[in-house]
């Protein structure tokens, strides 16, 4: 497993040490590490009672809204 540390190109190498009079062996692979996605803050009223509504928004596009219910009035 390889863990990306920062976005950009990287070369990954795998080397087997020399053994039994044979030279070491090496393989490489060029990879691109993509930047992690980020999301802007959600704005809007932070509470709504049963039967009521509130409007929330974010400037980030391409995501999906979901909810986590805790019962009663949501805050």
C-alpha positions in Angstrom: 0.0 0.0 0.0 1.2 3.5 -0.8 0.0 6.6 1.0 0.0 9.9 -0.8 1.6 12.8 1.2 0.9 15.7 -1.2 -0.8 16.1 -4.5 1.2 15.8 -7.7 3.3 13.2 -9.7 5.3 10.6 -7.8 7.4 7.6 -8.8 7.0 4.5 -6.7 9.9 2.0 -6.6 10.1 -1.6 -5.5 13.6 -3.1 -5.0 14.7 -6.6 -4.2 18.3 -6.6 -2.7 21.1 -8.4 -4.5 21.4 -12.1 -3.4 23.4 -15.2 -4.2 25.7 -13.3 -6.5 22.8 -11.7 -8.5 22.3 -8.0 -8.9 19.4 -6.2 -7.3 16.2 -6.0 -9.2 14.0 -2.9 -9.3 10.6 -1.9 -10.8 9.1 1.6 -10.9 5.6 3.0 -11.5 4.8 6.7 -12.2 1.5 7.7 -10.4 -0.5 10.9 -9.9 -1.6 11.7 -6.4 -4.9 13.7 -6.6 -5.7 16.5 -4.1 -8.3 15.5 -1.5 -11.8 17.1 -2.1 -12.9 19.9 0.1 -16.3 21.3 0.9 -17.3 24.9 1.9 -19.2 25.5 5.1 -23.0 25.0 5.2 -24.9 28.1 5.8 -28.5 28.7 7.0 -30.7 28.5 10.0 -29.4 25.8 12.3 -32.7 24.6 13.7 -36.2 23.5 12.5 -39.1 22.0 14.5 -41.3 19.1 13.5 -43.4 20.2 10.5 -41.2 23.2 9.9 -38.5 23.8 7.3 -35.2 25.5 7.0 -33.0 26.3 4.0 -29.4 25.3 4.0 -26.8 26.0 1.3 -23.2 25.6 0.3 -21.1 27.0 -2.5 -19.6 23.5 -3.1 -21.0 21.7 -6.2 -21.2 18.0 -7.0 -22.1 16.7 -3.5 -25.1 15.1 -2.1 -27.2 16.2 0.9 -28.0 13.7 3.7 -29.4 13.9 7.2 -28.7 12.3 10.6 -31.8 12.3 12.8 -31.5 12.6 16.6 -35.3 13.0 17.3 -37.5 15.9 18.3 -36.3 19.4 17.2 -33.3 19.1 14.9 -30.4 21.5 15.8 
